[in-house]
Amino acid sequence: MTTTIQISDHLHSELRNRKLFDRETYEEVIWDLVEDTKELNAQTKKEIAKARAEIKAGKFYTLAQVKEELGL
């Protein structure tokens, strides 16, 4: 269902400033804002904890190492 909402000029300006590219819709901007406020699910939290443990254990590659390996 599509609907129309009224917003202030100030909010319109703020939404326009948050666009990542000119043709991005205001709906996409609003969904990005909604997603940013959601709680991470349990699986994502588990993966983040695992990644942090790997970094702490030194199990990572720096950008310089990756570039060197790829010959860039």
PyMOL Python script that loads the backbone (N, CA, C, O; Angstrom):
from pymol import cmd

cmd.read_pdbstr("""\
ATOM      1  N   MET A   1       0.844  -1.175   0.000  1.00  0.00           N
ATOM      2  CA  MET A   1       0.000   0.000   0.000  1.00  0.00           C
ATOM      3  C   MET A   1       0.891   1.241   0.000  1.00  0.00           C
ATOM      4  O   MET A   1       1.801   1.366   0.820  1.00  0.00           O
ATOM      5  N   THR A   2       0.627   2.121  -0.899  1.00  0.00           N
ATOM      6  CA  THR A   2       1.373   3.369  -0.972  1.00  0.00           C
ATOM      7  C   THR A   2       0.572   4.451  -0.281  1.00  0.00           C
ATOM      8  O   THR A   2      -0.653   4.499  -0.388  1.00  0.00           O
ATOM      9  N   THR A   3       1.275   5.319   0.431  1.00  0.00           N
ATOM     10  CA  THR A   3       0.596   6.407   1.130  1.00  0.00           C
ATOM     11  C   THR A   3       1.429   7.672   1.012  1.00  0.00           C
ATOM     12  O   THR A   3       2.608   7.622   0.662  1.00  0.00           O
ATOM     13  N   THR A   4       0.821   8.774   1.299  1.00  0.00           N
ATOM     14  CA  THR A   4       1.492  10.067   1.283  1.00  0.00           C
ATOM     15  C   THR A   4       1.547  10.582   2.712  1.00  0.00           C
ATOM     16  O   THR A   4       0.573  10.471   3.457  1.00  0.00           O
ATOM     17  N   ILE A   5       2.686  11.142   3.089  1.00  0.00           N
ATOM     18  CA  ILE A   5       2.809  11.726   4.424  1.00  0.00           C
ATOM     19  C   ILE A   5       3.243  13.177   4.297  1.00  0.00           C
ATOM     20  O   ILE A   5       3.832  13.577   3.293  1.00  0.00           O
ATOM     21  N   GLN A   6       2.950  13.945   5.305  1.00  0.00           N
ATOM     22  CA  GLN A   6       3.389  15.330   5.337  1.00  0.00           C
ATOM     23  C   GLN A   6       4.563  15.444   6.298  1.00  0.00           C
ATOM     24  O   GLN A   6       4.520  14.935   7.418  1.00  0.00           O
ATOM     25  N   ILE A   7       5.597  16.111   5.849  1.00  0.00           N
ATOM     26  CA  ILE A   7       6.762  16.347   6.699  1.00  0.00           C
ATOM     27  C   ILE A   7       7.152  17.814   6.588  1.00  0.00           C
ATOM     28  O   ILE A   7       6.811  18.488   5.616  1.00  0.00           O
ATOM     29  N   SER A   8       7.858  18.290   7.576  1.00  0.00           N
ATOM     30  CA  SER A   8       8.298  19.688   7.574  1.00  0.00           C
ATOM     31  C   SER A   8       9.408  19.893   6.558  1.00  0.00           C
ATOM     32  O   SER A   8      10.050  18.938   6.121  1.00  0.00           O
ATOM     33  N   ASP A   9       9.624  21.130   6.192  1.00  0.00           N
ATOM     34  CA  ASP A   9      10.721  21.466   5.272  1.00  0.00           C
ATOM     35  C   ASP A   9      12.062  21.062   5.874  1.00  0.00           C
ATOM     36  O   ASP A   9      12.970  20.627   5.166  1.00  0.00           O
ATOM     37  N   HIS A  10      12.170  21.213   7.191  1.00  0.00           N
ATOM     38  CA  HIS A  10      13.418  20.866   7.877  1.00  0.00           C
ATOM     39  C   HIS A  10      13.706  19.362   7.753  1.00  0.00           C
ATOM     40  O   HIS A  10      14.831  18.969   7.447  1.00  0.00           O
ATOM     41  N   LEU A  11      12.683  18.520   7.992  1.00  0.00           N
ATOM     42  CA  LEU A  11      12.863  17.073   7.869  1.00  0.00           C
ATOM     43  C   LEU A  11      13.139  16.688   6.429  1.00  0.00           C
ATOM     44  O   LEU A  11      13.976  15.824   6.168  1.00  0.00           O
ATOM     45  N   HIS A  12      12.453  17.314   5.497  1.00  0.00           N
ATOM     46  CA  HIS A  12      12.689  17.045   4.072  1.00  0.00           C
ATOM     47  C   HIS A  12      14.149  17.325   3.721  1.00  0.00           C
ATOM     48  O   HIS A  12      14.787  16.544   3.015  1.00  0.00           O
ATOM     49  N   SER A  13      14.661  18.420   4.208  1.00  0.00           N
ATOM     50  CA  SER A  13      16.058  18.778   3.964  1.00  0.00           C
ATOM     51  C   SER A  13      17.000  17.742   4.582  1.00  0.00           C
ATOM     52  O   SER A  13      17.993  17.350   3.967  1.00  0.00           O
ATOM     53  N   GLU A  14      16.680  17.305   5.799  1.00  0.00           N
ATOM     54  CA  GLU A  14      17.516  16.308   6.486  1.00  0.00           C
ATOM     55  C   GLU A  14      17.524  14.991   5.721  1.00  0.00           C
ATOM     56  O   GLU A  14      18.582  14.386   5.546  1.00  0.00           O
ATOM     57  N   LEU A  15      16.363  14.542   5.265  1.00  0.00           N
ATOM     58  CA  LEU A  15      16.292  13.300   4.484  1.00  0.00           C
ATOM     59  C   LEU A  15      17.066  13.435   3.175  1.00  0.00           C
ATOM     60  O   LEU A  15      17.772  12.513   2.768  1.00  0.00           O
ATOM     61  N   ARG A  16      16.933  14.573   2.525  1.00  0.00           N
ATOM     62  CA  ARG A  16      17.661  14.816   1.274  1.00  0.00           C
ATOM     63  C   ARG A  16      19.177  14.748   1.516  1.00  0.00           C
ATOM     64  O   ARG A  16      19.911  14.216   0.684  1.00  0.00           O
ATOM     65  N   ASN A  17      19.637  15.273   2.631  1.00  0.00           N
ATOM     66  CA  ASN A  17      21.067  15.251   2.954  1.00  0.00           C
ATOM     67  C   ASN A  17      21.576  13.848   3.264  1.00  0.00           C
ATOM     68  O   ASN A  17      22.773  13.586   3.143  1.00  0.00           O
ATOM     69  N   ARG A  18      20.691  12.948   3.660  1.00  0.00           N
ATOM     70  CA  ARG A  18      21.092  11.586   4.005  1.00  0.00           C
ATOM     71  C   ARG A  18      21.109  10.639   2.810  1.00  0.00           C
ATOM     72  O   ARG A  18      21.510   9.482   2.940  1.00  0.00           O
ATOM     73  N   LYS A  19      20.678  11.119   1.655  1.00  0.00           N
ATOM     74  CA  LYS A  19      20.694  10.279   0.465  1.00  0.00           C
ATOM     75  C   LYS A  19      22.131   9.929   0.111  1.00  0.00           C
ATOM     76  O   LYS A  19      23.013  10.788   0.134  1.00  0.00           O
ATOM     77  N   LEU A  20      22.363   8.658  -0.216  1.00  0.00           N
ATOM     78  CA  LEU A  20      23.690   8.214  -0.601  1.00  0.00           C
ATOM     79  C   LEU A  20      23.978   8.524  -2.062  1.00  0.00           C
ATOM     80  O   LEU A  20      25.135   8.671  -2.455  1.00  0.00           O
ATOM     81  N   PHE A  21      22.928   8.623  -2.863  1.00  0.00           N
ATOM     82  CA  PHE A  21      23.061   8.999  -4.268  1.00  0.00           C
ATOM     83  C   PHE A  21      21.785   9.727  -4.686  1.00  0.00           C
ATOM     84  O   PHE A  21      20.737   9.546  -4.065  1.00  0.00           O
ATOM     85  N   ASP A  22      21.865  10.546  -5.732  1.00  0.00           N
ATOM     86  CA  ASP A  22      20.761  11.425  -6.110  1.00  0.00           C
ATOM     87  C   ASP A  22      19.449  10.702  -6.373  1.00  0.00           C
ATOM     88  O   ASP A  22      18.388  11.213  -6.015  1.00  0.00           O
ATOM     89  N   ARG A  23      19.495   9.527  -6.989  1.00  0.00           N
ATOM     90  CA  ARG A  23      18.264   8.834  -7.365  1.00  0.00           C
ATOM     91  C   ARG A  23      17.718   7.927  -6.261  1.00  0.00           C
ATOM     92  O   ARG A  23      16.734   7.218  -6.472  1.00  0.00           O
ATOM     93  N   GLU A  24      18.349   7.947  -5.092  1.00  0.00           N
ATOM     94  CA  GLU A  24      17.846   7.158  -3.971  1.00  0.00           C
ATOM     95  C   GLU A  24      16.498   7.734  -3.524  1.00  0.00           C
ATOM     96  O   GLU A  24      16.338   8.949  -3.415  1.00  0.00           O
ATOM     97  N   THR A  25      15.543   6.855  -3.269  1.00  0.00           N
ATOM     98  CA  THR A  25      14.223   7.333  -2.855  1.00  0.00           C
ATOM     99  C   THR A  25      14.212   7.652  -1.365  1.00  0.00           C
ATOM    100  O   THR A  25      15.061   7.187  -0.606  1.00  0.00           O
ATOM    101  N   TYR A  26      13.229   8.457  -0.966  1.00  0.00           N
ATOM    102  CA  TYR A  26      13.097   8.755   0.448  1.00  0.00           C
ATOM    103  C   TYR A  26      12.719   7.503   1.224  1.00  0.00           C
ATOM    104  O   TYR A  26      13.092   7.367   2.389  1.00  0.00           O
ATOM    105  N   GLU A  27      11.992   6.594   0.606  1.00  0.00           N
ATOM    106  CA  GLU A  27      11.671   5.338   1.282  1.00  0.00           C
ATOM    107  C   GLU A  27      12.955   4.574   1.612  1.00  0.00           C
ATOM    108  O   GLU A  27      13.085   4.029   2.708  1.00  0.00           O
ATOM    109  N   GLU A  28      13.899   4.532   0.675  1.00  0.00           N
ATOM    110  CA  GLU A  28      15.168   3.847   0.933  1.00  0.00           C
ATOM    111  C   GLU A  28      15.930   4.520   2.071  1.00  0.00           C
ATOM    112  O   GLU A  28      16.525   3.843   2.910  1.00  0.00           O
ATOM    113  N   VAL A  29      15.911   5.832   2.100  1.00  0.00           N
ATOM    114  CA  VAL A  29      16.576   6.575   3.178  1.00  0.00           C
ATOM    115  C   VAL A  29      15.937   6.228   4.518  1.00  0.00           C
ATOM    116  O   VAL A  29      16.637   5.986   5.502  1.00  0.00           O
ATOM    117  N   ILE A  30      14.615   6.206   4.554  1.00  0.00           N
ATOM    118  CA  ILE A  30      13.909   5.901   5.800  1.00  0.00           C
ATOM    119  C   ILE A  30      14.169   4.468   6.237  1.00  0.00           C
ATOM    120  O   ILE A  30      14.374   4.222   7.426  1.00  0.00           O
ATOM    121  N   TRP A  31      14.168   3.509   5.303  1.00  0.00           N
ATOM    122  CA  TRP A  31      14.473   2.114   5.664  1.00  0.00           C
ATOM    123  C   TRP A  31      15.878   1.992   6.238  1.00  0.00           C
ATOM    124  O   TRP A  31      16.096   1.242   7.190  1.00  0.00           O
ATOM    125  N   ASP A  32      16.837   2.728   5.666  1.00  0.00           N
ATOM    126  CA  ASP A  32      18.198   2.709   6.213  1.00  0.00           C
ATOM    127  C   ASP A  32      18.203   3.202   7.657  1.00  0.00           C
ATOM    128  O   ASP A  32      18.890   2.633   8.505  1.00  0.00           O
ATOM    129  N   LEU A  33      17.443   4.253   7.937  1.00  0.00           N
ATOM    130  CA  LEU A  33      17.364   4.780   9.299  1.00  0.00           C
ATOM    131  C   LEU A  33      16.716   3.772  10.243  1.00  0.00           C
ATOM    132  O   LEU A  33      17.170   3.598  11.374  1.00  0.00           O
ATOM    133  N   VAL A  34      15.661   3.110   9.786  1.00  0.00           N
ATOM    134  CA  VAL A  34      14.994   2.104  10.605  1.00  0.00           C
ATOM    135  C   VAL A  34      15.944   0.955  10.899  1.00  0.00           C
ATOM    136  O   VAL A  34      16.032   0.485  12.033  1.00  0.00           O
ATOM    137  N   GLU A  35      16.649   0.508   9.879  1.00  0.00           N
ATOM    138  CA  GLU A  35      17.582  -0.613  10.068  1.00  0.00           C
ATOM    139  C   GLU A  35      18.680  -0.262  11.065  1.00  0.00           C
ATOM    140  O   GLU A  35      19.104  -1.108  11.853  1.00  0.00           O
ATOM    141  N   ASP A  36      19.137   0.983  11.029  1.00  0.00           N
ATOM    142  CA  ASP A  36      20.195   1.413  11.947  1.00  0.00           C
ATOM    143  C   ASP A  36      19.763   1.360  13.403  1.00  0.00           C
ATOM    144  O   ASP A  36      20.611   1.284  14.292  1.00  0.00           O
ATOM    145  N   THR A  37      18.465   1.398  13.665  1.00  0.00           N
ATOM    146  CA  THR A  37      17.986   1.408  15.050  1.00  0.00           C
ATOM    147  C   THR A  37      17.595   0.026  15.555  1.00  0.00           C
ATOM    148  O   THR A  37      17.273  -0.133  16.733  1.00  0.00           O
ATOM    149  N   LYS A  38      17.619  -0.972  14.683  1.00  0.00           N
ATOM    150  CA  LYS A  38      17.230  -2.324  15.085  1.00  0.00           C
ATOM    151  C   LYS A  38      18.336  -2.994  15.882  1.00  0.00           C
ATOM    152  O   LYS A  38      19.521  -2.725  15.686  1.00  0.00           O
ATOM    153  N   GLU A  39      17.922  -3.865  16.778  1.00  0.00           N
ATOM    154  CA  GLU A  39      18.857  -4.656  17.571  1.00  0.00           C
ATOM    155  C   GLU A  39      19.449  -5.752  16.690  1.00  0.00           C
ATOM    156  O   GLU A  39      18.752  -6.340  15.863  1.00  0.00           O
ATOM    157  N   LEU A  40      20.724  -6.018  16.871  1.00  0.00           N
ATOM    158  CA  LEU A  40      21.356  -7.110  16.136  1.00  0.00           C
ATOM    159  C   LEU A  40      20.795  -8.438  16.617  1.00  0.00           C
ATOM    160  O   LEU A  40      20.549  -8.612  17.810  1.00  0.00           O
ATOM    161  N   ASN A  41      20.588  -9.380  15.694  1.00  0.00           N
ATOM    162  CA  ASN A  41      20.067 -10.683  16.109  1.00  0.00           C
ATOM    163  C   ASN A  41      21.185 -11.504  16.748  1.00  0.00           C
ATOM    164  O   ASN A  41      22.359 -11.141  16.672  1.00  0.00           O
ATOM    165  N   ALA A  42      20.807 -12.600  17.371  1.00  0.00           N
ATOM    166  CA  ALA A  42      21.754 -13.428  18.130  1.00  0.00           C
ATOM    167  C   ALA A  42      22.871 -13.966  17.245  1.00  0.00           C
ATOM    168  O   ALA A  42      24.029 -13.994  17.664  1.00  0.00           O
ATOM    169  N   GLN A  43      22.543 -14.391  16.031  1.00  0.00           N
ATOM    170  CA  GLN A  43      23.557 -14.942  15.121  1.00  0.00           C
ATOM    171  C   GLN A  43      24.592 -13.880  14.760  1.00  0.00           C
ATOM    172  O   GLN A  43      25.790 -14.161  14.745  1.00  0.00           O
ATOM    173  N   THR A  44      24.137 -12.672  14.472  1.00  0.00           N
ATOM    174  CA  THR A  44      25.058 -11.588  14.131  1.00  0.00           C
ATOM    175  C   THR A  44      25.964 -11.263  15.310  1.00  0.00           C
ATOM    176  O   THR A  44      27.163 -11.055  15.127  1.00  0.00           O
ATOM    177  N   LYS A  45      25.408 -11.217  16.516  1.00  0.00           N
ATOM    178  CA  LYS A  45      26.219 -10.952  17.706  1.00  0.00           C
ATOM    179  C   LYS A  45      27.273 -12.043  17.898  1.00  0.00           C
ATOM    180  O   LYS A  45      28.408 -11.755  18.277  1.00  0.00           O
ATOM    181  N   LYS A  46      26.897 -13.288  17.638  1.00  0.00           N
ATOM    182  CA  LYS A  46      27.829 -14.408  17.758  1.00  0.00           C
ATOM    183  C   LYS A  46      28.970 -14.268  16.752  1.00  0.00           C
ATOM    184  O   LYS A  46      30.133 -14.484  17.093  1.00  0.00           O
ATOM    185  N   GLU A  47      28.634 -13.903  15.503  1.00  0.00           N
ATOM    186  CA  GLU A  47      29.648 -13.744  14.465  1.00  0.00           C
ATOM    187  C   GLU A  47      30.593 -12.578  14.780  1.00  0.00           C
ATOM    188  O   GLU A  47      31.795 -12.668  14.530  1.00  0.00           O
ATOM    189  N   ILE A  48      30.057 -11.504  15.320  1.00  0.00           N
ATOM    190  CA  ILE A  48      30.892 -10.367  15.704  1.00  0.00           C
ATOM    191  C   ILE A  48      31.855 -10.770  16.817  1.00  0.00           C
ATOM    192  O   ILE A  48      33.036 -10.426  16.770  1.00  0.00           O
ATOM    193  N   ALA A  49      31.362 -11.493  17.812  1.00  0.00           N
ATOM    194  CA  ALA A  49      32.217 -11.954  18.909  1.00  0.00           C
ATOM    195  C   ALA A  49      33.328 -12.859  18.384  1.00  0.00           C
ATOM    196  O   ALA A  49      34.474 -12.752  18.821  1.00  0.00           O
ATOM    197  N   LYS A  50      32.996 -13.748  17.454  1.00  0.00           N
ATOM    198  CA  LYS A  50      33.986 -14.646  16.864  1.00  0.00           C
ATOM    199  C   LYS A  50      35.045 -13.848  16.104  1.00  0.00           C
ATOM    200  O   LYS A  50      36.240 -14.116  16.231  1.00  0.00           O
ATOM    201  N   ALA A  51      34.606 -12.875  15.321  1.00  0.00           N
ATOM    202  CA  ALA A  51      35.541 -12.048  14.555  1.00  0.00           C
ATOM    203  C   ALA A  51      36.466 -11.268  15.482  1.00  0.00           C
ATOM    204  O   ALA A  51      37.663 -11.161  15.216  1.00  0.00           O
ATOM    205  N   ARG A  52      35.929 -10.731  16.552  1.00  0.00           N
ATOM    206  CA  ARG A  52      36.759  -9.990  17.515  1.00  0.00           C
ATOM    207  C   ARG A  52      37.803 -10.909  18.154  1.00  0.00           C
ATOM    208  O   ARG A  52      38.946 -10.501  18.358  1.00  0.00           O
ATOM    209  N   ALA A  53      37.414 -12.151  18.471  1.00  0.00           N
ATOM    210  CA  ALA A  53      38.356 -13.110  19.052  1.00  0.00           C
ATOM    211  C   ALA A  53      39.456 -13.450  18.057  1.00  0.00           C
ATOM    212  O   ALA A  53      40.620 -13.572  18.439  1.00  0.00           O
ATOM    213  N   GLU A  54      39.101 -13.606  16.783  1.00  0.00           N
ATOM    214  CA  GLU A  54      40.115 -13.906  15.762  1.00  0.00           C
ATOM    215  C   GLU A  54      41.092 -12.744  15.611  1.00  0.00           C
ATOM    216  O   GLU A  54      42.297 -12.957  15.476  1.00  0.00           O
ATOM    217  N   ILE A  55      40.582 -11.531  15.633  1.00  0.00           N
ATOM    218  CA  ILE A  55      41.460 -10.356  15.528  1.00  0.00           C
ATOM    219  C   ILE A  55      42.394 -10.300  16.728  1.00  0.00           C
ATOM    220  O   ILE A  55      43.594 -10.066  16.581  1.00  0.00           O
ATOM    221  N   LYS A  56      41.835 -10.517  17.920  1.00  0.00           N
ATOM    222  CA  LYS A  56      42.652 -10.489  19.142  1.00  0.00           C
ATOM    223  C   LYS A  56      43.737 -11.559  19.102  1.00  0.00           C
ATOM    224  O   LYS A  56      44.830 -11.358  19.633  1.00  0.00           O
ATOM    225  N   ALA A  57      43.438 -12.702  18.471  1.00  0.00           N
ATOM    226  CA  ALA A  57      44.408 -13.801  18.360  1.00  0.00           C
ATOM    227  C   ALA A  57      45.383 -13.590  17.204  1.00  0.00           C
ATOM    228  O   ALA A  57      46.258 -14.423  16.967  1.00  0.00           O
ATOM    229  N   GLY A  58      45.231 -12.480  16.488  1.00  0.00           N
ATOM    230  CA  GLY A  58      46.152 -12.191  15.381  1.00  0.00           C
ATOM    231  C   GLY A  58      45.810 -12.903  14.085  1.00  0.00           C
ATOM    232  O   GLY A  58      46.631 -12.948  13.169  1.00  0.00           O
ATOM    233  N   LYS A  59      44.621 -13.455  13.995  1.00  0.00           N
ATOM    234  CA  LYS A  59      44.205 -14.180  12.789  1.00  0.00           C
ATOM    235  C   LYS A  59      43.521 -13.227  11.816  1.00  0.00           C
ATOM    236  O   LYS A  59      42.303 -13.269  11.637  1.00  0.00           O
ATOM    237  N   PHE A  60      44.318 -12.370  11.192  1.00  0.00           N
ATOM    238  CA  PHE A  60      43.786 -11.424  10.215  1.00  0.00           C
ATOM    239  C   PHE A  60      44.912 -11.012   9.271  1.00  0.00           C
ATOM    240  O   PHE A  60      46.087 -11.260   9.544  1.00  0.00           O
ATOM    241  N   TYR A  61      44.546 -10.387   8.172  1.00  0.00           N
ATOM    242  CA  TYR A  61      45.504  -9.853   7.208  1.00  0.00           C
ATOM    243  C   TYR A  61      45.294  -8.350   7.120  1.00  0.00           C
ATOM    244  O   TYR A  61      44.161  -7.868   7.141  1.00  0.00           O
ATOM    245  N   THR A  62      46.387  -7.621   7.024  1.00  0.00           N
ATOM    246  CA  THR A  62      46.278  -6.184   6.836  1.00  0.00           C
ATOM    247  C   THR A  62      46.015  -5.905   5.363  1.00  0.00           C
ATOM    248  O   THR A  62      46.218  -6.773   4.515  1.00  0.00           O
ATOM    249  N   LEU A  63      45.570  -4.714   5.068  1.00  0.00           N
ATOM    250  CA  LEU A  63      45.348  -4.324   3.680  1.00  0.00           C
ATOM    251  C   LEU A  63      46.647  -4.408   2.893  1.00  0.00           C
ATOM    252  O   LEU A  63      46.648  -4.844   1.742  1.00  0.00           O
ATOM    253  N   ALA A  64      47.740  -3.999   3.496  1.00  0.00           N
ATOM    254  CA  ALA A  64      49.044  -4.066   2.818  1.00  0.00           C
ATOM    255  C   ALA A  64      49.404  -5.518   2.473  1.00  0.00           C
ATOM    256  O   ALA A  64      49.931  -5.787   1.394  1.00  0.00           O
ATOM    257  N   GLN A  65      49.118  -6.446   3.386  1.00  0.00           N
ATOM    258  CA  GLN A  65      49.407  -7.857   3.117  1.00  0.00           C
ATOM    259  C   GLN A  65      48.559  -8.397   1.965  1.00  0.00           C
ATOM    260  O   GLN A  65      49.053  -9.136   1.113  1.00  0.00           O
ATOM    261  N   VAL A  66      47.317  -8.031   1.948  1.00  0.00           N
ATOM    262  CA  VAL A  66      46.428  -8.488   0.876  1.00  0.00           C
ATOM    263  C   VAL A  66      46.878  -7.918  -0.462  1.00  0.00           C
ATOM    264  O   VAL A  66      46.911  -8.633  -1.464  1.00  0.00           O
ATOM    265  N   LYS A  67      47.224  -6.638  -0.484  1.00  0.00           N
ATOM    266  CA  LYS A  67      47.701  -6.016  -1.714  1.00  0.00           C
ATOM    267  C   LYS A  67      48.965  -6.709  -2.219  1.00  0.00           C
ATOM    268  O   LYS A  67      49.103  -6.980  -3.412  1.00  0.00           O
ATOM    269  N   GLU A  68      49.875  -6.989  -1.302  1.00  0.00           N
ATOM    270  CA  GLU A  68      51.120  -7.650  -1.685  1.00  0.00           C
ATOM    271  C   GLU A  68      50.843  -9.048  -2.251  1.00  0.00           C
ATOM    272  O   GLU A  68      51.431  -9.440  -3.259  1.00  0.00           O
ATOM    273  N   GLU A  69      49.958  -9.785  -1.607  1.00  0.00           N
ATOM    274  CA  GLU A  69      49.624 -11.127  -2.070  1.00  0.00           C
ATOM    275  C   GLU A  69      48.975 -11.085  -3.455  1.00  0.00           C
ATOM    276  O   GLU A  69      49.203 -11.970  -4.280  1.00  0.00           O
ATOM    277  N   LEU A  70      48.172 -10.062  -3.702  1.00  0.00           N
ATOM    278  CA  LEU A  70      47.492  -9.951  -4.995  1.00  0.00           C
ATOM    279  C   LEU A  70      48.339  -9.230  -6.044  1.00  0.00           C
ATOM    280  O   LEU A  70      47.942  -9.126  -7.204  1.00  0.00           O
ATOM    281  N   GLY A  71      49.489  -8.743  -5.638  1.00  0.00           N
ATOM    282  CA  GLY A  71      50.365  -8.041  -6.566  1.00  0.00           C
ATOM    283  C   GLY A  71      49.861  -6.681  -6.963  1.00  0.00           C
ATOM    284  O   GLY A  71      50.067  -6.241  -8.094  1.00  0.00           O
ATOM    285  N   LEU A  72      49.206  -6.017  -6.051  1.00  0.00           N
ATOM    286  CA  LEU A  72      48.663  -4.670  -6.339  1.00  0.00           C
ATOM    287  C   LEU A  72      49.545  -3.580  -5.813  1.00  0.00           C
ATOM    288  O   LEU A  72      49.230  -2.400  -5.972  1.00  0.00           O
TER     289      LEU A  72
END
""", "prot")
cmd.dss("prot")
cmd.show_as("cartoon", "prot")
cmd.util.cbc("prot")
cmd.orient("prot")
